Amino acid sequence: MTLQAPFDQALADSKNLPERPDNMTLLKMYALYKQASNGDAEGQRPGMTDMVGRAKWDAWDAIKGISKEEAMQQYVDLITELKG
């Protein structure tokens, strides 16, 4: 079974959650999305003046090595949990 369709549905569902997730959950969602879409974090870590970019990059880099399929599944599971 391919995970692309459930992943695409979870992406759509993420825009209509009953309430806004906290910042740590948003970072996890971002990291899983980037890992599923692009693979491991690449490039340089943003500088100290870009705190948001740095937090996003760090969250993505923290899950380095997870396969795209596993990241997709974790994203689907997280959005399903957040939908309630």
PDB file of N, CA, C and O in Angstrom:
ATOM      1  N   MET A   1       0.834  -1.190   0.000  1.00  0.00           N
ATOM      2  CA  MET A   1       0.000   0.000   0.000  1.00  0.00           C
ATOM      3  C   MET A   1       0.875   1.248   0.000  1.00  0.00           C
ATOM      4  O   MET A   1       1.840   1.340   0.758  1.00  0.00           O
ATOM      5  N   THR A   2       0.539   2.182  -0.834  1.00  0.00           N
ATOM      6  CA  THR A   2       1.311   3.414  -0.894  1.00  0.00           C
ATOM      7  C   THR A   2       0.825   4.400   0.165  1.00  0.00           C
ATOM      8  O   THR A   2      -0.365   4.475   0.471  1.00  0.00           O
ATOM      9  N   LEU A   3       1.741   5.127   0.696  1.00  0.00           N
ATOM     10  CA  LEU A   3       1.408   6.108   1.733  1.00  0.00           C
ATOM     11  C   LEU A   3       1.113   7.488   1.153  1.00  0.00           C
ATOM     12  O   LEU A   3       0.708   8.390   1.886  1.00  0.00           O
ATOM     13  N   GLN A   4       1.309   7.664  -0.149  1.00  0.00           N
ATOM     14  CA  GLN A   4       1.161   8.998  -0.731  1.00  0.00           C
ATOM     15  C   GLN A   4      -0.250   9.559  -0.561  1.00  0.00           C
ATOM     16  O   GLN A   4      -0.408  10.726  -0.202  1.00  0.00           O
ATOM     17  N   ALA A   5      -1.271   8.749  -0.814  1.00  0.00           N
ATOM     18  CA  ALA A   5      -2.655   9.243  -0.694  1.00  0.00           C
ATOM     19  C   ALA A   5      -3.003   9.612   0.748  1.00  0.00           C
ATOM     20  O   ALA A   5      -3.532  10.702   0.971  1.00  0.00           O
ATOM     21  N   PRO A   6      -2.728   8.743   1.755  1.00  0.00           N
ATOM     22  CA  PRO A   6      -3.003   9.152   3.132  1.00  0.00           C
ATOM     23  C   PRO A   6      -2.174  10.365   3.562  1.00  0.00           C
ATOM     24  O   PRO A   6      -2.652  11.205   4.326  1.00  0.00           O
ATOM     25  N   PHE A   7      -0.930  10.458   3.072  1.00  0.00           N
ATOM     26  CA  PHE A   7      -0.072  11.605   3.389  1.00  0.00           C
ATOM     27  C   PHE A   7      -0.663  12.881   2.811  1.00  0.00           C
ATOM     28  O   PHE A   7      -0.724  13.900   3.499  1.00  0.00           O
ATOM     29  N   ASP A   8      -1.097  12.837   1.562  1.00  0.00           N
ATOM     30  CA  ASP A   8      -1.713  14.007   0.930  1.00  0.00           C
ATOM     31  C   ASP A   8      -2.983  14.420   1.674  1.00  0.00           C
ATOM     32  O   ASP A   8      -3.247  15.611   1.836  1.00  0.00           O
ATOM     33  N   GLN A   9      -3.767  13.446   2.127  1.00  0.00           N
ATOM     34  CA  GLN A   9      -4.979  13.749   2.889  1.00  0.00           C
ATOM     35  C   GLN A   9      -4.623  14.390   4.232  1.00  0.00           C
ATOM     36  O   GLN A   9      -5.287  15.327   4.675  1.00  0.00           O
ATOM     37  N   ALA A  10      -3.576  13.881   4.871  1.00  0.00           N
ATOM     38  CA  ALA A  10      -3.136  14.453   6.149  1.00  0.00           C
ATOM     39  C   ALA A  10      -2.659  15.890   5.968  1.00  0.00           C
ATOM     40  O   ALA A  10      -2.888  16.737   6.831  1.00  0.00           O
ATOM     41  N   LEU A  11      -1.995  16.164   4.842  1.00  0.00           N
ATOM     42  CA  LEU A  11      -1.567  17.538   4.560  1.00  0.00           C
ATOM     43  C   LEU A  11      -2.779  18.455   4.462  1.00  0.00           C
ATOM     44  O   LEU A  11      -2.775  19.555   5.015  1.00  0.00           O
ATOM     45  N   ALA A  12      -3.805  18.011   3.768  1.00  0.00           N
ATOM     46  CA  ALA A  12      -5.034  18.807   3.642  1.00  0.00           C
ATOM     47  C   ALA A  12      -5.711  18.958   5.002  1.00  0.00           C
ATOM     48  O   ALA A  12      -6.174  20.044   5.353  1.00  0.00           O
ATOM     49  N   ASP A  13      -5.766  17.871   5.764  1.00  0.00           N
ATOM     50  CA  ASP A  13      -6.400  17.898   7.077  1.00  0.00           C
ATOM     51  C   ASP A  13      -5.658  18.810   8.052  1.00  0.00           C
ATOM     52  O   ASP A  13      -6.273  19.388   8.948  1.00  0.00           O
ATOM     53  N   SER A  14      -4.345  18.944   7.886  1.00  0.00           N
ATOM     54  CA  SER A  14      -3.552  19.755   8.807  1.00  0.00           C
ATOM     55  C   SER A  14      -3.951  21.226   8.761  1.00  0.00           C
ATOM     56  O   SER A  14      -3.702  21.968   9.712  1.00  0.00           O
ATOM     57  N   LYS A  15      -4.563  21.646   7.672  1.00  0.00           N
ATOM     58  CA  LYS A  15      -4.984  23.041   7.526  1.00  0.00           C
ATOM     59  C   LYS A  15      -6.340  23.294   8.192  1.00  0.00           C
ATOM     60  O   LYS A  15      -6.756  24.445   8.324  1.00  0.00           O
ATOM     61  N   ASN A  16      -7.028  22.231   8.609  1.00  0.00           N
ATOM     62  CA  ASN A  16      -8.360  22.358   9.192  1.00  0.00           C
ATOM     63  C   ASN A  16      -8.469  21.664  10.543  1.00  0.00           C
ATOM     64  O   ASN A  16      -9.498  21.063  10.851  1.00  0.00           O
ATOM     65  N   LEU A  17      -7.424  21.742  11.344  1.00  0.00           N
ATOM     66  CA  LEU A  17      -7.460  21.120  12.665  1.00  0.00           C
ATOM     67  C   LEU A  17      -8.405  21.895  13.580  1.00  0.00           C
ATOM     68  O   LEU A  17      -8.575  23.103  13.414  1.00  0.00           O
ATOM     69  N   PRO A  18      -9.021  21.210  14.547  1.00  0.00           N
ATOM     70  CA  PRO A  18      -9.965  21.887  15.429  1.00  0.00           C
ATOM     71  C   PRO A  18      -9.335  23.022  16.246  1.00  0.00           C
ATOM     72  O   PRO A  18     -10.005  24.008  16.552  1.00  0.00           O
ATOM     73  N   GLU A  19      -8.059  22.888  16.599  1.00  0.00           N
ATOM     74  CA  GLU A  19      -7.356  23.964  17.285  1.00  0.00           C
ATOM     75  C   GLU A  19      -5.900  23.977  16.852  1.00  0.00           C
ATOM     76  O   GLU A  19      -5.357  22.966  16.407  1.00  0.00           O
ATOM     77  N   ARG A  20      -5.278  25.148  16.991  1.00  0.00           N
ATOM     78  CA  ARG A  20      -3.881  25.300  16.562  1.00  0.00           C
ATOM     79  C   ARG A  20      -2.975  24.517  17.505  1.00  0.00           C
ATOM     80  O   ARG A  20      -3.057  24.680  18.722  1.00  0.00           O
ATOM     81  N   PRO A  21      -2.107  23.663  16.949  1.00  0.00           N
ATOM     82  CA  PRO A  21      -1.169  22.906  17.793  1.00  0.00           C
ATOM     83  C   PRO A  21      -0.152  23.842  18.452  1.00  0.00           C
ATOM     84  O   PRO A  21       0.076  24.959  17.987  1.00  0.00           O
ATOM     85  N   ASP A  22       0.452  23.366  19.539  1.00  0.00           N
ATOM     86  CA  ASP A  22       1.497  24.160  20.190  1.00  0.00           C
ATOM     87  C   ASP A  22       2.743  24.184  19.296  1.00  0.00           C
ATOM     88  O   ASP A  22       2.840  23.434  18.325  1.00  0.00           O
ATOM     89  N   ASN A  23       3.681  25.051  19.641  1.00  0.00           N
ATOM     90  CA  ASN A  23       4.861  25.252  18.797  1.00  0.00           C
ATOM     91  C   ASN A  23       5.700  23.991  18.624  1.00  0.00           C
ATOM     92  O   ASN A  23       6.230  23.756  17.538  1.00  0.00           O
ATOM     93  N   MET A  24       5.834  23.177  19.668  1.00  0.00           N
ATOM     94  CA  MET A  24       6.627  21.950  19.546  1.00  0.00           C
ATOM     95  C   MET A  24       5.972  20.977  18.568  1.00  0.00           C
ATOM     96  O   MET A  24       6.658  20.304  17.800  1.00  0.00           O
ATOM     97  N   THR A  25       4.644  20.908  18.602  1.00  0.00           N
ATOM     98  CA  THR A  25       3.930  20.027  17.676  1.00  0.00           C
ATOM     99  C   THR A  25       4.049  20.565  16.258  1.00  0.00           C
ATOM    100  O   THR A  25       4.210  19.791  15.314  1.00  0.00           O
ATOM    101  N   LEU A  26       3.973  21.874  16.097  1.00  0.00           N
ATOM    102  CA  LEU A  26       4.139  22.473  14.768  1.00  0.00           C
ATOM    103  C   LEU A  26       5.528  22.179  14.213  1.00  0.00           C
ATOM    104  O   LEU A  26       5.676  21.901  13.023  1.00  0.00           O
ATOM    105  N   LEU A  27       6.544  22.239  15.069  1.00  0.00           N
ATOM    106  CA  LEU A  27       7.904  21.911  14.619  1.00  0.00           C
ATOM    107  C   LEU A  27       8.003  20.443  14.216  1.00  0.00           C
ATOM    108  O   LEU A  27       8.671  20.112  13.236  1.00  0.00           O
ATOM    109  N   LYS A  28       7.348  19.571  14.959  1.00  0.00           N
ATOM    110  CA  LYS A  28       7.355  18.148  14.616  1.00  0.00           C
ATOM    111  C   LYS A  28       6.666  17.921  13.274  1.00  0.00           C
ATOM    112  O   LYS A  28       7.152  17.158  12.440  1.00  0.00           O
ATOM    113  N   MET A  29       5.524  18.594  13.072  1.00  0.00           N
ATOM    114  CA  MET A  29       4.815  18.487  11.792  1.00  0.00           C
ATOM    115  C   MET A  29       5.710  18.951  10.654  1.00  0.00           C
ATOM    116  O   MET A  29       5.797  18.291   9.618  1.00  0.00           O
ATOM    117  N   TYR A  30       6.377  20.084  10.843  1.00  0.00           N
ATOM    118  CA  TYR A  30       7.275  20.630   9.819  1.00  0.00           C
ATOM    119  C   TYR A  30       8.399  19.643   9.510  1.00  0.00           C
ATOM    120  O   TYR A  30       8.682  19.354   8.348  1.00  0.00           O
ATOM    121  N   ALA A  31       9.036  19.131  10.563  1.00  0.00           N
ATOM    122  CA  ALA A  31      10.170  18.222  10.379  1.00  0.00           C
ATOM    123  C   ALA A  31       9.750  16.958   9.638  1.00  0.00           C
ATOM    124  O   ALA A  31      10.443  16.509   8.725  1.00  0.00           O
ATOM    125  N   LEU A  32       8.619  16.388  10.030  1.00  0.00           N
ATOM    126  CA  LEU A  32       8.152  15.166   9.363  1.00  0.00           C
ATOM    127  C   LEU A  32       7.786  15.440   7.910  1.00  0.00           C
ATOM    128  O   LEU A  32       8.067  14.626   7.031  1.00  0.00           O
ATOM    129  N   TYR A  33       7.161  16.588   7.658  1.00  0.00           N
ATOM    130  CA  TYR A  33       6.820  16.962   6.275  1.00  0.00           C
ATOM    131  C   TYR A  33       8.092  17.092   5.438  1.00  0.00           C
ATOM    132  O   TYR A  33       8.175  16.541   4.340  1.00  0.00           O
ATOM    133  N   LYS A  34       9.074  17.816   5.953  1.00  0.00           N
ATOM    134  CA  LYS A  34      10.319  18.021   5.197  1.00  0.00           C
ATOM    135  C   LYS A  34      11.055  16.699   4.978  1.00  0.00           C
ATOM    136  O   LYS A  34      11.595  16.460   3.898  1.00  0.00           O
ATOM    137  N   GLN A  35      11.076  15.836   6.006  1.00  0.00           N
ATOM    138  CA  GLN A  35      11.757  14.545   5.875  1.00  0.00           C
ATOM    139  C   GLN A  35      11.048  13.683   4.832  1.00  0.00           C
ATOM    140  O   GLN A  35      11.696  13.016   4.026  1.00  0.00           O
ATOM    141  N   ALA A  36       9.716  13.700   4.853  1.00  0.00           N
ATOM    142  CA  ALA A  36       8.940  12.906   3.896  1.00  0.00           C
ATOM    143  C   ALA A  36       9.085  13.451   2.480  1.00  0.00           C
ATOM    144  O   ALA A  36       9.081  12.685   1.516  1.00  0.00           O
ATOM    145  N   SER A  37       9.213  14.761   2.349  1.00  0.00           N
ATOM    146  CA  SER A  37       9.277  15.391   1.034  1.00  0.00           C
ATOM    147  C   SER A  37      10.687  15.483   0.473  1.00  0.00           C
ATOM    148  O   SER A  37      10.892  15.289  -0.726  1.00  0.00           O
ATOM    149  N   ASN A  38      11.663  15.779   1.330  1.00  0.00           N
ATOM    150  CA  ASN A  38      13.012  16.080   0.852  1.00  0.00           C
ATOM    151  C   ASN A  38      14.096  15.139   1.351  1.00  0.00           C
ATOM    152  O   ASN A  38      15.214  15.163   0.835  1.00  0.00           O
ATOM    153  N   GLY A  39      13.791  14.310   2.345  1.00  0.00           N
ATOM    154  CA  GLY A  39      14.830  13.469   2.933  1.00  0.00           C
ATOM    155  C   GLY A  39      15.575  14.235   4.022  1.00  0.00           C
ATOM    156  O   GLY A  39      15.054  15.208   4.567  1.00  0.00           O
ATOM    157  N   ASP A  40      16.791  13.798   4.338  1.00  0.00           N
ATOM    158  CA  ASP A  40      17.571  14.393   5.416  1.00  0.00           C
ATOM    159  C   ASP A  40      17.857  15.872   5.173  1.00  0.00           C
ATOM    160  O   ASP A  40      17.981  16.320   4.033  1.00  0.00           O
ATOM    161  N   ALA A  41      17.957  16.622   6.281  1.00  0.00           N
ATOM    162  CA  ALA A  41      18.264  18.054   6.226  1.00  0.00           C
ATOM    163  C   ALA A  41      19.609  18.258   5.537  1.00  0.00           C
ATOM    164  O   ALA A  41      20.567  17.523   5.776  1.00  0.00           O
ATOM    165  N   GLU A  42      19.656  19.258   4.689  1.00  0.00           N
ATOM    166  CA  GLU A  42      20.882  19.581   3.966  1.00  0.00           C
ATOM    167  C   GLU A  42      21.166  21.064   4.125  1.00  0.00           C
ATOM    168  O   GLU A  42      20.322  21.828   4.592  1.00  0.00           O
ATOM    169  N   GLY A  43      22.349  21.452   3.735  1.00  0.00           N
ATOM    170  CA  GLY A  43      22.700  22.864   3.774  1.00  0.00           C
ATOM    171  C   GLY A  43      23.152  23.279   5.163  1.00  0.00           C
ATOM    172  O   GLY A  43      23.297  22.461   6.071  1.00  0.00           O
ATOM    173  N   GLN A  44      23.368  24.573   5.293  1.00  0.00           N
ATOM    174  CA  GLN A  44      23.849  25.103   6.558  1.00  0.00           C
ATOM    175  C   GLN A  44      22.706  25.455   7.485  1.00  0.00           C
ATOM    176  O   GLN A  44      21.625  25.855   7.051  1.00  0.00           O
ATOM    177  N   ARG A  45      22.966  25.299   8.751  1.00  0.00           N
ATOM    178  CA  ARG A  45      22.009  25.682   9.785  1.00  0.00           C
ATOM    179  C   ARG A  45      21.875  27.206   9.757  1.00  0.00           C
ATOM    180  O   ARG A  45      22.888  27.904   9.716  1.00  0.00           O
ATOM    181  N   PRO A  46      20.645  27.740   9.779  1.00  0.00           N
ATOM    182  CA  PRO A  46      20.469  29.194   9.789  1.00  0.00           C
ATOM    183  C   PRO A  46      21.172  29.831  10.980  1.00  0.00           C
ATOM    184  O   PRO A  46      21.360  29.198  12.019  1.00  0.00           O
ATOM    185  N   GLY A  47      21.554  31.081  10.816  1.00  0.00           N
ATOM    186  CA  GLY A  47      22.293  31.799  11.850  1.00  0.00           C
ATOM    187  C   GLY A  47      21.435  32.173  13.046  1.00  0.00           C
ATOM    188  O   GLY A  47      20.221  31.971  13.053  1.00  0.00           O
ATOM    189  N   MET A  48      22.092  32.719  14.051  1.00  0.00           N
ATOM    190  CA  MET A  48      21.437  33.086  15.313  1.00  0.00           C
ATOM    191  C   MET A  48      20.335  34.126  15.125  1.00  0.00           C
ATOM    192  O   MET A  48      19.394  34.167  15.918  1.00  0.00           O
ATOM    193  N   THR A  49      20.430  34.956  14.107  1.00  0.00           N
ATOM    194  CA  THR A  49      19.424  36.004  13.909  1.00  0.00           C
ATOM    195  C   THR A  49      18.121  35.461  13.330  1.00  0.00           C
ATOM    196  O   THR A  49      17.090  36.131  13.394  1.00  0.00           O
ATOM    197  N   ASP A  50      18.155  34.268  12.772  1.00  0.00           N
ATOM    198  CA  ASP A  50      16.956  33.640  12.208  1.00  0.00           C
ATOM    199  C   ASP A  50      16.496  32.533  13.155  1.00  0.00           C
ATOM    200  O   ASP A  50      16.702  31.348  12.891  1.00  0.00           O
ATOM    201  N   MET A  51      15.873  32.936  14.260  1.00  0.00           N
ATOM    202  CA  MET A  51      15.507  31.963  15.297  1.00  0.00           C
ATOM    203  C   MET A  51      14.458  30.967  14.819  1.00  0.00           C
ATOM    204  O   MET A  51      14.531  29.786  15.160  1.00  0.00           O
ATOM    205  N   VAL A  52      13.489  31.422  14.039  1.00  0.00           N
ATOM    206  CA  VAL A  52      12.439  30.518  13.546  1.00  0.00           C
ATOM    207  C   VAL A  52      13.038  29.523  12.562  1.00  0.00           C
ATOM    208  O   VAL A  52      12.798  28.320  12.669  1.00  0.00           O
ATOM    209  N   GLY A  53      13.810  30.015  11.609  1.00  0.00           N
ATOM    210  CA  GLY A  53      14.454  29.138  10.638  1.00  0.00           C
ATOM    211  C   GLY A  53      15.384  28.136  11.308  1.00  0.00           C
ATOM    212  O   GLY A  53      15.465  26.975  10.906  1.00  0.00           O
ATOM    213  N   ARG A  54      16.075  28.601  12.323  1.00  0.00           N
ATOM    214  CA  ARG A  54      16.995  27.734  13.059  1.00  0.00           C
ATOM    215  C   ARG A  54      16.230  26.622  13.796  1.00  0.00           C
ATOM    216  O   ARG A  54      16.645  25.463  13.779  1.00  0.00           O
ATOM    217  N   ALA A  55      15.118  26.979  14.437  1.00  0.00           N
ATOM    218  CA  ALA A  55      14.300  25.980  15.148  1.00  0.00           C
ATOM    219  C   ALA A  55      13.739  24.952  14.172  1.00  0.00           C
ATOM    220  O   ALA A  55      13.727  23.757  14.468  1.00  0.00           O
ATOM    221  N   LYS A  56      13.278  25.409  13.018  1.00  0.00           N
ATOM    222  CA  LYS A  56      12.748  24.495  12.011  1.00  0.00           C
ATOM    223  C   LYS A  56      13.841  23.545  11.518  1.00  0.00           C
ATOM    224  O   LYS A  56      13.631  22.335  11.430  1.00  0.00           O
ATOM    225  N   TRP A  57      15.008  24.107  11.199  1.00  0.00           N
ATOM    226  CA  TRP A  57      16.109  23.295  10.687  1.00  0.00           C
ATOM    227  C   TRP A  57      16.546  22.274  11.737  1.00  0.00           C
ATOM    228  O   TRP A  57      16.801  21.114  11.410  1.00  0.00           O
ATOM    229  N   ASP A  58      16.633  22.709  13.007  1.00  0.00           N
ATOM    230  CA  ASP A  58      17.039  21.803  14.081  1.00  0.00           C
ATOM    231  C   ASP A  58      16.045  20.657  14.246  1.00  0.00           C
ATOM    232  O   ASP A  58      16.447  19.511  14.448  1.00  0.00           O
ATOM    233  N   ALA A  59      14.744  20.960  14.160  1.00  0.00           N
ATOM    234  CA  ALA A  59      13.717  19.920  14.282  1.00  0.00           C
ATOM    235  C   ALA A  59      13.849  18.918  13.139  1.00  0.00           C
ATOM    236  O   ALA A  59      13.731  17.711  13.348  1.00  0.00           O
ATOM    237  N   TRP A  60      14.092  19.421  11.938  1.00  0.00           N
ATOM    238  CA  TRP A  60      14.250  18.557  10.767  1.00  0.00           C
ATOM    239  C   TRP A  60      15.511  17.710  10.912  1.00  0.00           C
ATOM    240  O   TRP A  60      15.482  16.502  10.676  1.00  0.00           O
ATOM    241  N   ASP A  61      16.618  18.344  11.301  1.00  0.00           N
ATOM    242  CA  ASP A  61      17.894  17.645  11.425  1.00  0.00           C
ATOM    243  C   ASP A  61      17.838  16.574  12.523  1.00  0.00           C
ATOM    244  O   ASP A  61      18.549  15.572  12.450  1.00  0.00           O
ATOM    245  N   ALA A  62      16.996  16.786  13.535  1.00  0.00           N
ATOM    246  CA  ALA A  62      16.900  15.841  14.651  1.00  0.00           C
ATOM    247  C   ALA A  62      16.336  14.487  14.229  1.00  0.00           C
ATOM    248  O   ALA A  62      16.552  13.488  14.916  1.00  0.00           O
ATOM    249  N   ILE A  63      15.617  14.442  13.108  1.00  0.00           N
ATOM    250  CA  ILE A  63      15.047  13.157  12.663  1.00  0.00           C
ATOM    251  C   ILE A  63      15.797  12.589  11.454  1.00  0.00           C
ATOM    252  O   ILE A  63      15.274  11.753  10.717  1.00  0.00           O
ATOM    253  N   LYS A  64      17.020  13.056  11.272  1.00  0.00           N
ATOM    254  CA  LYS A  64      17.871  12.564  10.183  1.00  0.00           C
ATOM    255  C   LYS A  64      17.958  11.047  10.228  1.00  0.00           C
ATOM    256  O   LYS A  64      18.111  10.457  11.298  1.00  0.00           O
ATOM    257  N   GLY A  65      17.862  10.425   9.076  1.00  0.00           N
ATOM    258  CA  GLY A  65      17.991   8.974   8.990  1.00  0.00           C
ATOM    259  C   GLY A  65      16.662   8.240   8.912  1.00  0.00           C
ATOM    260  O   GLY A  65      16.624   7.066   8.545  1.00  0.00           O
ATOM    261  N   ILE A  66      15.571   8.918   9.252  1.00  0.00           N
ATOM    262  CA  ILE A  66      14.250   8.288   9.131  1.00  0.00           C
ATOM    263  C   ILE A  66      13.904   8.230   7.641  1.00  0.00           C
ATOM    264  O   ILE A  66      14.102   9.206   6.918  1.00  0.00           O
ATOM    265  N   SER A  67      13.398   7.108   7.192  1.00  0.00           N
ATOM    266  CA  SER A  67      13.047   6.974   5.778  1.00  0.00           C
ATOM    267  C   SER A  67      11.870   7.890   5.444  1.00  0.00           C
ATOM    268  O   SER A  67      11.113   8.301   6.323  1.00  0.00           O
ATOM    269  N   LYS A  68      11.737   8.196   4.160  1.00  0.00           N
ATOM    270  CA  LYS A  68      10.620   9.034   3.713  1.00  0.00           C
ATOM    271  C   LYS A  68       9.292   8.375   4.059  1.00  0.00           C
ATOM    272  O   LYS A  68       8.347   9.049   4.469  1.00  0.00           O
ATOM    273  N   GLU A  69       9.221   7.057   3.894  1.00  0.00           N
ATOM    274  CA  GLU A  69       7.986   6.332   4.185  1.00  0.00           C
ATOM    275  C   GLU A  69       7.635   6.396   5.671  1.00  0.00           C
ATOM    276  O   GLU A  69       6.474   6.594   6.031  1.00  0.00           O
ATOM    277  N   GLU A  70       8.630   6.231   6.521  1.00  0.00           N
ATOM    278  CA  GLU A  70       8.395   6.299   7.970  1.00  0.00           C
ATOM    279  C   GLU A  70       7.960   7.707   8.370  1.00  0.00           C
ATOM    280  O   GLU A  70       7.068   7.865   9.204  1.00  0.00           O
ATOM    281  N   ALA A  71       8.580   8.727   7.782  1.00  0.00           N
ATOM    282  CA  ALA A  71       8.189  10.107   8.076  1.00  0.00           C
ATOM    283  C   ALA A  71       6.752  10.366   7.625  1.00  0.00           C
ATOM    284  O   ALA A  71       5.988  11.030   8.325  1.00  0.00           O
ATOM    285  N   MET A  72       6.392   9.847   6.469  1.00  0.00           N
ATOM    286  CA  MET A  72       5.007   9.991   5.995  1.00  0.00           C
ATOM    287  C   MET A  72       4.039   9.354   6.981  1.00  0.00           C
ATOM    288  O   MET A  72       3.022   9.951   7.335  1.00  0.00           O
ATOM    289  N   GLN A  73       4.359   8.128   7.426  1.00  0.00           N
ATOM    290  CA  GLN A  73       3.471   7.419   8.350  1.00  0.00           C
ATOM    291  C   GLN A  73       3.353   8.169   9.677  1.00  0.00           C
ATOM    292  O   GLN A  73       2.258   8.296  10.225  1.00  0.00           O
ATOM    293  N   GLN A  74       4.462   8.658  10.185  1.00  0.00           N
ATOM    294  CA  GLN A  74       4.425   9.408  11.438  1.00  0.00           C
ATOM    295  C   GLN A  74       3.612  10.693  11.283  1.00  0.00           C
ATOM    296  O   GLN A  74       2.895  11.084  12.204  1.00  0.00           O
ATOM    297  N   TYR A  75       3.717  11.350  10.131  1.00  0.00           N
ATOM    298  CA  TYR A  75       2.944  12.567   9.880  1.00  0.00           C
ATOM    299  C   TYR A  75       1.454  12.243   9.852  1.00  0.00           C
ATOM    300  O   TYR A  75       0.651  12.939  10.474  1.00  0.00           O
ATOM    301  N   VAL A  76       1.087  11.191   9.134  1.00  0.00           N
ATOM    302  CA  VAL A  76      -0.325  10.768   9.058  1.00  0.00           C
ATOM    303  C   VAL A  76      -0.839  10.452  10.463  1.00  0.00           C
ATOM    304  O   VAL A  76      -1.934  10.879  10.830  1.00  0.00           O
ATOM    305  N   ASP A  77      -0.062   9.711  11.249  1.00  0.00           N
ATOM    306  CA  ASP A  77      -0.465   9.348  12.607  1.00  0.00           C
ATOM    307  C   ASP A  77      -0.640  10.588  13.486  1.00  0.00           C
ATOM    308  O   ASP A  77      -1.596  10.675  14.257  1.00  0.00           O
ATOM    309  N   LEU A  78       0.283  11.546  13.370  1.00  0.00           N
ATOM    310  CA  LEU A  78       0.215  12.763  14.174  1.00  0.00           C
ATOM    311  C   LEU A  78      -1.029  13.576  13.837  1.00  0.00           C
ATOM    312  O   LEU A  78      -1.730  14.034  14.739  1.00  0.00           O
ATOM    313  N   ILE A  79      -1.309  13.757  12.557  1.00  0.00           N
ATOM    314  CA  ILE A  79      -2.479  14.542  12.141  1.00  0.00           C
ATOM    315  C   ILE A  79      -3.762  13.826  12.559  1.00  0.00           C
ATOM    316  O   ILE A  79      -4.715  14.475  12.988  1.00  0.00           O
ATOM    317  N   THR A  80      -3.797  12.507  12.440  1.00  0.00           N
ATOM    318  CA  THR A  80      -4.957  11.739  12.882  1.00  0.00           C
ATOM    319  C   THR A  80      -5.205  11.954  14.371  1.00  0.00           C
ATOM    320  O   THR A  80      -6.347  12.125  14.799  1.00  0.00           O
ATOM    321  N   GLU A  81      -4.141  11.944  15.149  1.00  0.00           N
ATOM    322  CA  GLU A  81      -4.245  12.170  16.600  1.00  0.00           C
ATOM    323  C   GLU A  81      -4.750  13.597  16.894  1.00  0.00           C
ATOM    324  O   GLU A  81      -5.584  13.794  17.778  1.00  0.00           O
ATOM    325  N   LEU A  82      -4.239  14.578  16.151  1.00  0.00           N
ATOM    326  CA  LEU A  82      -4.627  15.975  16.384  1.00  0.00           C
ATOM    327  C   LEU A  82      -6.066  16.266  15.975  1.00  0.00           C
ATOM    328  O   LEU A  82      -6.716  17.152  16.530  1.00  0.00           O
ATOM    329  N   LYS A  83      -6.555  15.503  14.990  1.00  0.00           N
ATOM    330  CA  LYS A  83      -7.945  15.704  14.556  1.00  0.00           C
ATOM    331  C   LYS A  83      -8.931  15.275  15.641  1.00  0.00           C
ATOM    332  O   LYS A  83     -10.075  15.729  15.680  1.00  0.00           O
ATOM    333  N   GLY A  84      -8.463  14.395  16.516  1.00  0.00           N
ATOM    334  CA  GLY A  84      -9.295  13.968  17.640  1.00  0.00           C
ATOM    335  C   GLY A  84     -10.203  12.888  17.344  1.00  0.00           C
ATOM    336  O   GLY A  84     -10.950  12.452  18.220  1.00  0.00           O
TER     337      GLY A  84
END
